[in-house]
Amino acid sequence: MVEVMEETTYVPHHQKKIAFILASMRHFSQRLRDEGWQVDYVALDDPDNTGSFTGEVKRALHRTSAAKVLVTHPSEWRVLEAVKGWSEALTCEVELLPDDRFICDAQTFEAWAQGRKQMRMEYFYRDMRRKTGLLMRGDEPEGGKWNYDAENRKPAGADLFMPPPYRVEPDATTQAVLDLVQTRFGDHFGDLHPFWFGTTHAHAEAAVDRFIEHALPLFGDYQDAMVQGEKFLYHSLIGLYLNIGLLDPLAVCRRVEDAYHRGHAPLNAVEGFIRQIIGWREFVRGIYWAKMPDYVQANHFDTHRPLPDFYWTGETDMACMRAAITQTREDAYAHHIQRLMVTGNFALLAGLNPHEVHRWYLVVYADAFEWVEVPNTIGMTLFADGGVLGSKPYAASGNYINRMSDYCKSCRYQVKLKTGEDACPFNALYWHFLDRNRAQLATNPRMAQMYRTWDRMDAPKQSETLSSAQTFLDQL
């Protein structure tokens, strides 16, 4: 096991993200030793550390005189490309083993996608339900429906709260990593302290226990809600544990399913959670391996506006953006609607450069790795893939944010105003986005109604709207 500088700096990851991964690695290596394994572990500050996977495997081969390398299939394209060159460069046999953090391997996904004009998550998800047997009654879905998403869109209420998520005090191993990160990566984005992530399998399982017991029953109802001052609501906060392998996804889903069968949580909550794991998580990974390496460079709308500084600082008068970015800086976390419909929606409407936006998401979230982040950003959030992943752009005006949150009540901008310097920027930007991308979107059947609405506006109103949006964009 190796900690290499190349992995910590290929983008300047959030300080908490680096600390989480390194502390989890060190705890896991100790667990292996306790179970009787011999572990060859190279720490980041080892003076002989070459800083790359290839360099460290070469050194390990020299130390051990091994004739063969067994390695788990990497989760990112650039690492796989490096591994493919090991056999020749290191003159040894290299065998790739499957990555068991997933239920559907890349070959199975490719076979599912073969011959389909469009790859849609809903149909993939149904096949995954059949494959796993989760929430199934024979060949039929539990409750008679596959998807209960329509019941999972309740807006924020003043009485919404959630018990704090599972938190862990750093032990000596984690504290040593925190000291290392402070010294080596103190100039990276984000707050290192307080550090409260779990870093062992036991911690991750305890986080699942807490979620199921305290949050799962209301997770479905309010999974899209956003509340000022409430960062976590009823979300599980286990994505980071799943993505580095501290949790088994199918085992987690079976525990959540059991909560439904014993009457602890309603079907809409349980189905919504399971869909995120065996549906969306598996689907975006399949898209990633099917479409890389070109996918990351996709730019369907040909947008090149630089990422505004406030994505790093949180210093903006837009209350929704300020809230999402500030908690991202503090905790390397924001839930899926904050990512999609606040920071992502703004990036889409403002025409930000997809590659810069992709790098930002990869940097700032503890659960972000390229296999999951690229399809979510390039495909779902920015529609930069032209519809490979989703059937339409997730574009929305300020009305959506006002309906699903209480952010607008404390915002300097007024969500009810459509144009002018005091109007919510999302309002005019929404129509500006539709107008400038008409050639790419007008034939999309899911966008037709919005273009009819735009066309019914009189010319002066259209002109005022576009001018208001452009004035705001010029200030970026």
N, C-alpha and C positions, 0 to 999 in steps of 0.2 A: 504494500500500500504506500502511495506516495502523495505528498502535498507538493504541488509544483506551482511556481510563480506564473507560468504561462496560463494556467487555469484561473488564477485570481485576477489577472490583469488583461485578458483578451477583450473584455470590457471592464470598466472600473466599478465592479459590483458594490452594492450596498454593504456597508461595514457589518451589519448584522447577518447578512447572507453569508459572507466569508466566514465569520465566526461560527455560525450554525453548522456549516459543512465541515470545517476543520475539527470542531469539537465533537461532532457526531462520528467522524472518522476515528478520532483518538479513543473515544469510548468504545467503539466497535472493535478496534484492534485489541483493546484490553479484554473485552468479552471473549474474543477468540482465544487469547492466551489462557484465560481462565478455564476455557473448555478443552485445553490441551493442544491447540494449534501452535505451530511455530510461525511467527509473523515477522517478516522483513519490512520494517516501517521506516520511511524516510521523512523526517519533519521538514517543514519549509525552511527553517533556519539552520539546517544541516549545512556546514561549510562546503561539502562536496556535492550538494544537490545541484543538478544541471539545469533545473527549472522547466523541464519538459518531460512528457510521458516517454517519448522515444529515448531520450538521454538516460532516464532512470531505468528503463527496461534493459538498456544496453549494459549499464553498470551492474544490475542485478544478475544478468547472464554471466558476467565476468566473475562476480562473487560466488556464484553457485555452480558454475559449469553446467547449467541445465541445457538440455538439448531441445526443449519444447516450451512454448509459452501458451498457457490457457488463459483466455481473457473474455470477460462478459462483453457482449455486443455493445458498443458505445451508444449513448443516447443522442449524440450530436454528430452531424455530417462531417465536420472538420476533424473530429477525433477519429472517426471511422476511416477517413482518408489516410490519416497518419498510420493507423494500425495496419491498413492494407499494405503499407510499404515495409513493415517490419521484417517479414520473411526474407526479403532480398537484402535489406540494409543490415540486418543483424545475423544473417545466415543461420536461421533456425526455423523450425516448424512453428507455425502460429495457428491455433485453433480458436475460432469464435464460438462462444457458448450463448444460448438464448438469454435475453434479459427477462427475468421472471417477475419484474415489477408490473407487468402488463398481462392482460387476458387474451388479447388478440395480437398475434405476431404480424409482422409486415407482410409476409407471404400470404397469410390468410386474408388480410385486408385487401391486398392486391387482387386476389381471386374474387373477392366480393365486389370490388369496383369494376372488374373486367366487363366491358360491353355496356356499361351504364352511361347514358348521355349526361346525367347529372348525379353527383354523389351527395346525398342528403342524409344528415345525421339521423333523422327520425326513422328511416328504414333500416339503417345500420343498427340502431338502438334496438329495434324490435328483434332483429336476428340475434343480438347479444342477449336479450332476455330469454329467447328460446334456447340459446346455447348454455346459459348458466342456470336456467330454471328459476331465476329470481322473479318473485311476484307473478308467478304463473299458476294457473289452474288447468293442468293438462296442456292443451294447445292454445288456451285463451288467457288473456291478461287478467290479473286480479282486479275485480271490480268492473270488468267489462270494457275498460278503456286502457289504451297504452300510455296515455299522456294526460296528466292532470295540471298542466302548466297554467291553464286558464284560472285555476283556483289559487295560484301562487303569486298574485300581483296586488296584494293589499297594500295601500299606501301607508306611509309613516303616520303614527299617532303619537300624541304627546306622552302617552303612558307606556310606550315601548321601552323596554330595557332588557338587558340580559345579564345574568351573573357573569363576572369576569371570566375570561378563558383560562384554561389550565396554564399555570405558570410554574416555572422551576427556578429555584435559586442556583446560581452557578456554583459548581463544586470546584475543587482545586484544578482538575483537568480543564474544565471550561474557562476558569479564570486565567490560566496560563495562555490559552488561546486568545482571550480578550486582550491581555497585555500585548501579545504578539500583533494582533490586528491594530490596536491603538498605535503601536510603534511603526508598523510597516504600511498601514493603509488608512491612517488617520485623516488623510486628505480626500478620501473617497466620500461619495454621497451618503447621507443618512446618519442617524444617531446610533452609536454603538450601545450606549447605556440609556435606560436600564435594559439588560439582556435577560429575557424571560422564556426563551424557547426551550423546549425539551430537546435532549441530544442523545437519547437512548431509545431502544425498542420499548422498554417499560414506560418511559415518559410518553411516548407516542400512543401507546395503548391506553394510558390514563387519560390522555386528551380525548380519545374516542369515547371512553366511559363518561366523561364529563359532558360531552356534547349530547350523547344519547339520553342521558338522565335529565339534563337541564334545558337543552335547547331544541332538540329534534322535534318535539311536539308542535312547536310554532315555527320551525324552520321554513316549511313550505309557504305558509301564509305570508310571511314577511321577508322572503329571501331577496326581493327586489327593492325593499324599502331602504331609505337613507335618512338618518337622524343626526342632527348637529350634536356633537359631543358624545355620541354612541358609536364607537368605531366598529364594534364586532356584532352587535345585535344577536341573532340566533344562528350565526354561521359556525361551521365546525372548526375552521382554522387548522385543518389537517393536510391541506394540499402540499405543504412543504415536507411533511413526514412521508406522504405517499411518494412524492417525486424523487426522494433520495433513498427510498427502500426501507424505511423504518416501519412501514405498515404494508400489509398485503391487501390490495384493493378488493379482491373477491371476499376475503375474510371480513373486512370492514362492512361490505354490503350485506353479507349474511347476518351480521350482528344487527344492522339497521332493520333488515327485513324481519328479524325476530322481534324487534320492538313493536312492529306493526301487528304481528300475529298474537302477541300477548297483550294487545290493547293499550300499549303505552304511547303510541304515536299514530296519527291518522294517515290514511293512504296517500293523500296529496303530498304530505311532507316526505314520507318514505320513498315514494316513487320519484319525486323531484330530486332527492339526494342521490338515489341509485342511478338516475339518468345522467347526472353530472359525472359519475365515476365510470360506469360501463358504457355509457353512450358518448358523452362529449369528450372525456379524457382519452378514451381509446380511439375515437374518430379523428381527433386532431393529430394524434400521433401517426395514424395511418396516412392522413393527408401529407404530413411532413415527409415521410419516407417515400411516398409515391411521387412527390413533386420537387424535391430537392435535387440539385443545388440551385436551380434557377429561381425557385419560388421566392426566396428571400429578397430578390431584386425586383419583384413585380411592382408595377406602378401604373395601374390601369387608368387613372385620371391624370397622369403626367403632372404630378404636383411636386413642387420643389421649395416651398416656403420653409425657412429654417425653424427649428424648434424654439419657441420663445423661452427666455431665461426663467420665467416663472414656473416652468415645469420642474426646475431644480430648486427654486427658492420658496415657492408657494406664495410669493408676494404678488397678489392680484386682487382686484376689487370683486371679482366673481366669487361669491361665497362658496359655491359648489366646488369649483376648482381648488380654491384655497383649502377647503376641508379635506378633499381627497388627497391632494399633494402633501399637505402637512402630516396627515397620518401615515402616508407612505414614507415620508422622511423619518418619522419617529419609529415606526414599527415594521417597515418593509412589507406592509400589507395594506390592501384595500380590497373590498369584496367585488364580485364580478360586475355588478351594475355601476359601481363607481368607476371601474376600469373601462367598461364598454360605453356607458351612456353619459359619463361626465368627461374624464380626460380623453377617452377615445373619440367620443362624439365631437368634442371641440376640435381635435386633430383632424377629423374627417371634414367637418364643415369649413375649417380655416384653410384646408388644402396644405397641411404640413407634409414635409418630405417623409414618405413611408419608412425609408431606411433609418432616418433619425428617430422616428417614433418607435420603431422596432428596437433599436439599441437602448432607448430610454426604458422601455418596459423590461428588457432583459437585465438592465442594471439594477432597477429599483426594488424588485420584488423577490422575497426569499424563496418563493416557489417557482421562479422563472428559470427555465432551461429552454434551449432553442427549440426542442421538439414540440413543446407545448406553447411557447410564447409566439413563435413565428406564425403558425396558422391562426392563432387568436388575434394577432395584431394585423398581419398582412391580409388575412382572409376575412375574418368576422368583423373586426373593428373598422378597418379602413377600406374594405372592399377593393383593395389594391390588386387582388387576383382576378378581378372581373367576374366573379361569381362561381369560382371553383368550389368554395366552401359554403357560401351562403347564397340565398336566392335574391337578396336585396341588401342595400346598405342600411345599417342601423343609424339612420339620421333622425334627429328630433330637435324640435325647438325647445324653448324654455318651459313650455307647458308641461312636457313630460317630466322634467326635473321638479317642477312645482307640485305635480300630482304625486310623485313618489317620494318626496322629501319635504323637510321643513327649511331647507337652505335659503329659499327665496325670501323668507320673512326677515332675515338679517342681512340681506344683500344690498349693496349700494345701488345696484341696478334694479329697475322695476320690471318684473316679468310680464305685467299687463301691457306695457308699452311696446309697440312693434318697431319703432324707429326713433332715432335721436340719441343724443349722448347719454341720456338716462335710461334708455331701453335695455333690456336684457340682450347681450350680444348674440346669444343663441338664436333669437327670433329672426333678425335680418340675415344672419349667416346661413340659416337653414334655406331660405329662398335663394340666396346667392349661390349656394352649393347646387341646388337643383337647376338654376338657370345656366350656370357655366358648364354643367355636365349633361345638358339635355341630349346631346348627340349619343352619349353612352347609355343613358337611362330611360329615355322616352319610350322605348319599345318594351321595357320591363313591365309586365302586367301588374306587378305589385306596386309600381310607382305611378300608374296611370291616373289614379284619383287625385294625387297631389299635383300633377301637372295640369289637370283640369281646373283645380282650385286656383293655381297660379295664373292660368290663362283667363280666368274670369275677373281677375283684378284689372282695374283700368290702368292705362299707361302711366299716368302721373304717380299712382301708388306703387307700381312696380319700380319706377325710376327712383322714387324716394327710398324704397326698401334696399335696392342695390347700392345706392349711394351711401346709405347708413352703414351697410356692411363693409363697403370698401373703405370708408373713413376709419372704421375700427381696425380693419386689417392693416391699413397703412401705419397705424400706431404700433403694431407688433414689432 
